[in-house]
Amino acid sequence: MRAVVQRVLSSSVTVNGATVGEIGKGYMLLLGVCEGDTVKEAELLASKVAKLRVFEDENEKMNLSALDVDGEVLCISQFTLCADVKKGNRPSFTSSAAPDIANSLYEYFCECLKKEGIKKVEKGIFGADMKVSLVNDGPVTIILDTDIWSKK
């Protein structure tokens, strides 16, 4: 499972001109569910995201988590994060999870964020053509991949 986490002042997602998700201060998160991912990866990644300390404390040090600042999360499903570009210039998406599995794990991941203590978790619409807007804060962008915690 892969995530691109951007610290934002605000973010929103629209589908067919209608806003379907919107947050204030927190994270705009792109989530890629890859073949072989399970609930274990969703739980691990949700815990890491909730506890990731990239918000500034009173000394202007990145020392606070989304939990500490009542941060919100806008989570967007994005199968292209699992792209393979080893051969040629056209990405292959065969390493992305099948849509039914990916959607199930995407929904579960969002529920895990809530269980971790994130009070507001907004979403896009799985598989839709979405337009995402954000006001990046910093900018601060962190890429997380659950593979790094499972490698020996």
C-alpha positions in Angstrom: 0.0 0.0 0.0 1.4 3.4 -0.9 0.4 6.9 0.2 1.4 10.4 -0.8 0.7 12.6 2.2 0.6 16.3 1.8 0.2 18.7 4.7 -2.5 21.2 3.7 -4.3 24.2 5.0 -7.4 23.0 3.0 -8.3 20.5 0.3 -11.4 19.5 -1.7 -12.4 17.0 -4.3 -15.1 17.4 -6.9 -16.8 14.9 -9.2 -18.9 16.2 -12.2 -18.6 19.7 -10.7 -20.0 18.8 -7.3 -17.8 18.8 -4.1 -17.8 15.4 -2.6 -15.1 15.9 0.0 -13.6 18.9 1.8 -11.3 19.5 4.7 -9.4 22.2 6.5 -6.0 21.8 8.1 -4.6 18.3 7.8 -3.6 15.9 5.1 -4.6 15.4 1.5 -3.7 11.8 1.0 -3.5 9.8 -2.2 -3.8 6.1 -1.5 -2.7 3.3 -3.8 -3.7 -0.3 -3.0 -1.3 -2.7 -4.6 -1.7 -6.4 -5.4 -1.2 -8.5 -2.3 -2.1 -5.7 0.2 -4.3 -6.8 3.1 -6.0 -5.3 6.1 -2.6 -5.6 7.9 -1.1 -3.0 5.5 -4.2 -0.7 5.9 -4.0 -0.8 9.7 -0.2 -0.1 9.7 -0.4 2.7 7.2 -3.4 4.4 9.0 -1.5 4.3 12.3 1.6 5.8 10.6 -0.4 8.5 9.0 -2.3 9.5 12.2 1.0 9.6 14.2 3.2 11.2 11.5 4.8 14.3 13.2 5.0 17.0 10.5 2.9 19.8 12.1 4.9 22.6 13.8 5.0 23.0 17.5 5.4 26.2 19.4 9.1 26.2 18.5 8.4 25.9 14.8 9.7 22.3 14.8 7.8 19.5 13.0 6.9 17.7 16.1 3.1 17.3 16.2 0.9 14.8 14.6 -2.5 15.2 13.0 -3.9 13.8 16.2 -2.2 16.6 18.2 -3.6 19.4 16.0 -7.1 18.0 15.3 -6.0 17.5 11.7 -8.5 16.3 9.1 -7.8 13.9 6.2 -9.1 13.9 2.6 -8.3 10.5 1.2 -8.3 9.9 -2.5 -8.0 6.5 -4.1 -5.3 6.4 -6.8 -4.4 3.2 -8.5 -1.6 4.9 -10.5 0.6 4.9 -7.3 1.1 1.2 -8.0 2.4 1.9 -11.5 5.4 -0.1 -12.8 7.7 1.8 -15.1 10.7 -0.6 -15.2 10.2 -1.3 -18.9 9.6 1.5 -21.4 7.9 4.8 -20.8 4.3 3.7 -20.6 3.3 2.7 -17.0 1.9 -0.7 -16.4 -0.8 -1.0 -13.7 -0.9 -4.7 -13.4 0.5 -4.5 -9.8 -2.5 -2.5 -8.7 -5.1 -4.5 -6.7 -8.3 -5.6 -8.5 -10.9 -2.8 -8.2 -13.2 -4.7 -5.8 -10.3 -5.5 -3.4 -8.8 -2.0 -3.8 -12.1 -0.3 -3.0 -12.7 -2.6 0.1 -9.2 -1.8 1.4 -9.5 1.9 0.6 -12.8 2.1 2.7 -11.2 0.0 5.4 -8.1 2.3 5.5 -10.4 5.3 6.0 -12.2 3.6 8.8 -8.8 2.8 10.4 -7.9 6.5 10.3 -11.1 7.2 12.3 -10.2 4.4 14.8 -6.8 5.9 15.2 -8.5 9.1 16.3 -8.8 11.3 13.2 -12.1 12.9 13.7 -12.9 14.0 10.2 -12.0 11.8 7.2 -13.4 12.8 3.9 -13.2 10.8 0.7 -13.4 11.0 -3.1 -15.4 8.6 -5.1 -13.6 5.4 -5.9 -13.0 5.0 -9.6 -14.4 8.4 -10.5 -12.7 11.1 -12.5 -11.9 13.5 -9.7 -10.6 17.0 -9.5 -8.5 17.6 -6.4 -7.7 21.1 -5.1 -5.4 21.8 -2.2 -3.5 24.6 -0.5 -0.2 22.9 0.3 1.3 23.9 3.6 5.1 24.2 3.6 5.1 22.4 1.3 5.4 19.2 3.2 5.0 15.9 1.2 5.8 12.5 2.6 5.7 9.2 0.6 4.8 6.1 2.6 5.0 2.5 1.3 4.2 -0.4 3.6 6.8 -2.5 1.8 9.5 -0.7 3.7 8.2 -2.2 7.0 7.9 -5.7 5.7 11.4 -6.0 4.0 14.0 -7.9 5.9 
